[in-house]
Amino acid sequence: MKYKISKRAAALTPSITLAIDAKAKQMKADGIDVVGFGAGEPDFATPKHICDAAIKAINDGFTKYTPSSGIPELRQAVADKFKKDNGLTYKPSQIIINCGGKHSCANVIATTCEAGDEVIIPAPYWLSYPEMVRLAEATPVIIETTDKTEFKVTPEQLRAAITPRTRLFVLNSPSNPTGSLYTRDEIKALGDICVEKGVLIMSDEIYEKLVYDGATHTSVASFSQAHYDHTIIVHGLAKAYSMTGWRIGMIAAPEPIAKAIDAVQSHSTSNPTSFAQKGAVAALTGPQDHLNGWLEEFARRRAYAHKRFNSIPGISCVNAKGAFYLFPNISKLGLKSMDFSAKLLEKENVAVVPGVAFGADDYIRISYATSMANLEKGLDRIEKFAKTVAK
């Protein structure tokens, strides 16, 4: 039988990050000593009090449907988090709990965009943004950036990219894949343009708490009522609480948009997992002291990996200000990112993500959310591979 696949689905590119991670895991299962730098998740365990809350919920029978937008207790906890951490006032009705941060982004784009709309996305970008835009039958408009500007889009670039069809600007700070972090003034300048032009901002702030060297995260919604009214924040618990598999994301939005997102969600996934929501309440309202130790360890690994990359002939790397990624430039080695990544995995058993997945083919992404021993071993192998390529 010949099956018909929708044009929307057929046009999608499968996730390269997940494909490489799956291949590396299969090689490990086959007994090969693979160093994996692909996964975008902390290597630390979920804090115990969060797990205990979810286990208690299961034992208490909290395993049924909840409201599609999340339990009231969690929506209030998220609103309290935005007030405490960002100085932003949201009613629980403006908070929607989703099935992970990726689901949050997809819901925002599906709810606000349609055929004929344009969505501005700075590159390097998280690889799912353009595909989500295409699923909504809108058009991704890519703004190129490089390591020379720490991968940050300028106000001039943003202004030049806006057309009468521009519906949404995607802002991700701290960034996946680069670890770049916009300063307060840089965020405001971009927000000002969107307010002036009537463009909505989807501000992906999931790496908010993972920043280094005394830097701070600023939400674009915090500058004025107008900025607030133009901003939809997407967030989640995966990165700062090591809850990747729990699939808890959240959206904070102006009330009409939040209501529309709730309607979309009610006809797709419905509610996030009931007992995972109870764990999320514990994450937001319970002890936060795990984070200091995690940040200290991430910073140590980041410093080591950054120094090592810049000591390898043919590779250069700007330092990350946030998240847990580095985005080295490999262009001087004469290989594009897919070729580099495939040969590195084949010859040295190291899995990295090719930059082409993020719209930047002269780079690779590595995650330092792994042990120092893995970093040392993997970077030794990358250095060995780079020297053979350079010859």
N, C-alpha and C positions, 0 to 999 in steps of 0.2 A: 504493500500500500504506500502511496506517495502522500506524505504528510505536509500540510501547509503551515509554515511558521510565520508569525506576524513580522512585518518589516521592522517593527520596533525591537523585537527580540533578536532577529537575525543580524541587526546592525551593531549589536553590543559586542564589546571586546571582553573576553573573560579576564578575571582578575589575575594579573601576572604575579602579584605578591603571593596570593594563595596557591597558585600553581607551583611556584618555586618552593614555597614552604612544604607543599605536599611531596614534591620530588625529593627534597632533602630528607624528609621524614622517612620516605620509602627507602632511600639509600641507607639511612641509619638502621632501619628494620632489617635490611639485607646484610648488616654487619660492617658497613663501611664507616670509617671514622670521619664524619661530616661535621664541620663547624657551620652552624646556621646563623646568619646575621639578618634573616629576612623578617622574622615575626615582629609585628608591632604591638607587643604586649610585655608588661613587666615580668621579670623572672621571679619576683617575690610572691609568696603565698598571699591569698586574700586574708586580711586580718581576722583573727579568730572570732571576735565579737560579732562580726558581720555574718560569718558562717553559722554561729550559734543562733542568731536571730532567725535565719532561714530554716534551720533544723527545727527550732521550736515551733515555727509557723506550720511546718509539715506535721509535726507531732500533735499540734493543736487542731489539725484538720483544716488549716487555711490553704486549701488546694483547689478552690472552685473559681468560677469567673469573678472578676472584679469589674468596676466601671471601666469602659474602654480607655479612658484617659488616665487611669491610675487611681489608686486608693487615695481618699482625701488626706490621710495622714502623710503620705509621701509627697503629694502636691504641696502641702503646707511646708514640709521640710525643705523642699526645693526653693520655694518662695523665701523662706527664712535664710537659706544659703545665699541667695542673690542679694538680700538686704545686708547681711553681715559681711560678705566678701567683696561685694561690688557697689554697695550703696544704691541698689536698684529696688524699687518697690513694685512687686507683682502680686496680684491677687491669685489665690489658688486656681481660679477659673482661667487664668492666663498661662497656666503651666499644664503641659501635656506630657505624660510619661510614655515613652516609646520602647520598642524592642531593640535597644541599642542605639549608639550614636549614629551609625549608618542609616538606620531606620528613621531617625530624627531628620537627617539631611534629606532623605528621599521624600519624606512626608512634606517638608517645607517646599521643596521644588515642585512636587506634584500638585500642591495646593495653590501655589502662587503663579505658576507658569503654564503656558499653553502654546499651541502652534503659532508661529510668528513672533513670539517673544525671544529676546536675546538675554543670555546670562553671562556676565563678565567673570572670568576665572583667571587669576594670575597663575602663571607657570613658573616653577614646578608646582603642581597641584596634587592633592590626594586623588588617586587615580579614578575613584568612583564618581567624582563631581561631574565630569563631562557626560558620562554614561547615564547618570540620573537625569541630566538635562535633556538628553536625547530621548529617554523614555517618556518624558513629559511632552515630547514633540516640539521642544524649543531648541534654540541654537546656541551652543557654547561659543563664546568669543574669548579667545585666549590672548592674554597679555604676557609676552615673554620677559623674563628677568634672568639675571645671571649672578654668579658669585661676586661680581664686581660691586653690586649693590646689596650684597647679602641676601639676594633673592627676594627683595622687597619692591613692590610696584610703587611708582611715583605718582603724585597727584596729576602730573602732566599726562602720564600714560593713561590713567583712569579717565580723565576728562576727554581725551582724544578717542577713547573707545566707546563712550556713551553715544547712543543714537536714540531717536524717538521710540525705537523698539526695545530698548533696554529695560528689563523688568527687575533684574536682581544682580547684585554684586556679591561675590563670595569672598569673604575675608576669613583667613585661618591664621590665627596668631595665639600662641606659638604654633609653628607650622610642621605638618607632616607633608613632605619628606625632609625638609631642609633643617628644621630646628630653628629657623629664623624667628625673631620676635620684634614686632613693630614697637617703637617708642610711643609714649603718650601723644606727643605732638604729631607723629606720623599717622597714628590712628585718627586723630581729630581732623587732620587735613583731608583724609580720604572720606571720612564721615560727612564733613562739610559739603563736599562735592555731591555726594549722594542726596543729602538733604536739599541742596540747591536744585538738583535735577529731578527730584522726585523718584529716586531709585531706591528700592528696598535693599537692605543689607542682610545677608545670611552670615552671621558671625559664629564661626565654629571655634568654640573655646574649650574643647575637651582637654587640652593640655595645659590649661590655666595654671594649675598648681605646680607644674614641672618647669621651673625657671631657675637660672643660675646667676652667679656673680652679683648678687644683690639686685638683679633686675626685677621688675614688677609687671604684671599683666594688667592691661586697662581694657575694659569693655567699651566698645564704641557707643553703646546705649547710654553711657553714664554722663555724656557731655551736656545734654540739654533735653528738654521735652521733645524737641523735633528729632533729635538723634534717636531717642527712645522709641518714638512713633515709627521710625523708619527701619528699626532693627528687629530681627528675629534671631534670638540666641539659640544655638544648638549645643548641647553639652552631654555629658555622660559620666558614668562612674568607672569605666573600664580602665583608664590609665592611672589615675591617682589612687585607686583603691584595689588595683589588680583584680578587676571583676569582669574581664573580657568575656568569659563564657556565660555570665549572668544575663547579658543582653538587657541592660537598663540604660536607656537614654532619656533625655528630657529637652523640652522646648519651652522657651519663655517668649511670648509674643503679644502684640496688641490683641485685645480681646476678639475682634472679628476674625482675625487670622487663626487664633487659637481655636475658636469655635469651628472654623472650617476644617482645620487639621483633625480635630476630634471626630468630625463627621467622616472624613476620609478613612481614618484609622478604624472607626466602628464597622466599616464595610470591608476591611482588609484583614488585618491581624487581630482586631479587637484588643483585649488587654494584654500587657506584658505579664509574664509568669507571676502568679500570685505570691508565692513564698519568696521569690527573688525581690519583689517590692518590699517585703518586710526586712530583708537583708539590706536593701537600699536605705530604708529609714534609719537602721542602725549605723550605716556608713556615714550618713550626713549628720546625725545627732549624737553619735558616740565619740569616743576618743579619736583624736587626729594625730596622735604623737608618732604613728608609724612613718609619717611622711618625711620627717627630718632625717631619719636614718637612710631612707630610700634616696633622698636627694643627695646626701653626702656621698653615697656609693655611686650613684649615677654620675655625679660631678667628677669623681675620681676616675671612673672609666672613660668619660668624655675627654678628660685632659690627656689621658694616656693614648687613646685612639687618635685624637687630633694631632698630637705630637708625632706619632708613628707615621700617619699618612703623609704629613709634610716632610718626613725624612726619606720617603720613597721616591726615587727619581722618576719623573714623568707624572706624578700625582700631586695635586694641591688640594687643600681643603680649608674652607673658612670654618670657624668655630661656631657651634650651635649655642644659642642663648636659651633654648627651651626644648621641651619634649625629650626624646631619647634616640635621636637619629643624627648621623653625619651624612653629608652629601658630597663626597669627594669628586673632583674634576679629573677625568681620565683621558681627556682629549689628546694630550701630548703623547700618549702611548699608541695612537694610530688605530684604535679599535673603537667602534661604537658600542653602546652599553649592552645590547643583547649578545653580541659576539664575545665581549669581554666576560660577561656573567656566565655564559654557557661554557666557555673554555676554562674559566676559573673553577667552576664546579666539576668539570670533567677531569682536569689535570691536577687540581690541588684539593678537591673536596671541600670547597668553601662556597656557601650559598649567600649571594647578595642579590639585591633587586636592581635590575637595569633601570637607568633613569628614564628611558623612553616610556616606561609605564606612567611616569609623572610629567611627561611632556618635555623632557630635557635629556637628549640622547648622549650628551657628553659627560654624563655623571652616573654614579651608582649610589644606591642608598644602603647604608648599613645601620642596624639597630645595635646600640650598646646596652640594651636590656638583656644582657647575658653575663656570665661570670667573667671575672678578670682572666681566669685561666683560658677560657674560650677566646677572649679578645687577643691575648698574647699568641696563642697557637694560630688563630685565624689570620692575624696580621703578619705573622712570620710567613705564612703560606702566600698571602697576597703580595708581600714584598718579593718573595722568590719568583712568583708568577710574573710580576711586573718587570723584573730584571730580565727574564727570558724574552718577554715581549719587546722590551726596549732594544734588545740586540738585533 
